[in-house]
Amino acid sequence: MESRALSRAMVESVVDRSLREIVSDPDRSLRKLVDLGNLLARGRSQKESFSLLSRVLENEGSPYYDMVRRIVQEVDREKLKCFGINLGWESWTVGAGRIRALEGERHYNIPWCLTFRLGGQPWALGAEDYRALLLQGQELGICSYFFFAEEPGADPGFLPELALQFSRCAFFLFLPPAALKEPLLTAASRCGNLMLLLRTDADIWRAPDSRLRSDGCLHGLYRTYTCEEDAADITSGGWLNGLGGDAGPAIFYVPARSCPPSVQEAVRRYALDARTAQNCSFFPVEYTSDLLLVDHIISDEPCFLSVAPDGTVCGSRTGRETVLDASLRSSTLAEVLERFFPWAS
């Protein structure tokens, strides 16, 4: 534990210095941070990923430099440092190492993150249920958690307090802008390890987006998609053009469970091509397939796990979620993974 605390202190020192330097020389400082990541990378896949990122940043005209400048200017430095270290160090480095070690011992796959869908029903999982599940997740090396508050009556008000309790984890909260009430805004602004993602319902997202910017909170936007018409709106650039340049640092495309595989594949390719071509100053993410991509970098056999409001589990190895015959009300997380995600070889 002392060694881990010392390592984090060293990372915090380096990131602190890098964030100060980025203000005056973002290009050089960003390359130095990537070089540090390459130095700390463990395993072939992680090293290949940082090598690819280094090649991307060789393009001095890369719009990703503009993205970094904007993030540093808009986001509170302590929040940015906390979230970046929790995601990059605690989750993708320390947590990933524990995941690989446990997978080798137990011969089943462990995802790098968990997705929770909140509900407003009396029987839905509550704050204490999620706290217990996060404790189980941490034991397995899982340090990143994605929460969706889209169902009617879903109340994510407990999440900022939960994020403070799990101060070395990274949290993502996806919600419609109407659900971002003042108490949640105030509480979220105190959390350095919580990123808010606003669904772009008409234009009502712009007011809370502006408030999050003024509070120095790390945030982004997302849209859900279901059918070919939705995919066409995304891949044509029509939806992005409608945002008017206010895309933020990250854009998530979230498929509905009923979304046909061909539609999801079209959006996945679009997001990948946009990242590779470097033609936008934000980072586009196809939710399920790109979370699986990160998992494949950490483990040889990727897996994705989401939890419904009643505790029912959905899983995927390919990006297509299916309902599993399991509930985290009656089984532990480790039991579910052992049963449904055994090693293929």
Summary of the structure (lengths in Angstrom):
residues: 345
radius of gyration: 19.2
end to end distance: 33.0
largest distance: 54.1
contacts: 1100
relative contact order: 0.11
helix: 54%
strand: 16%
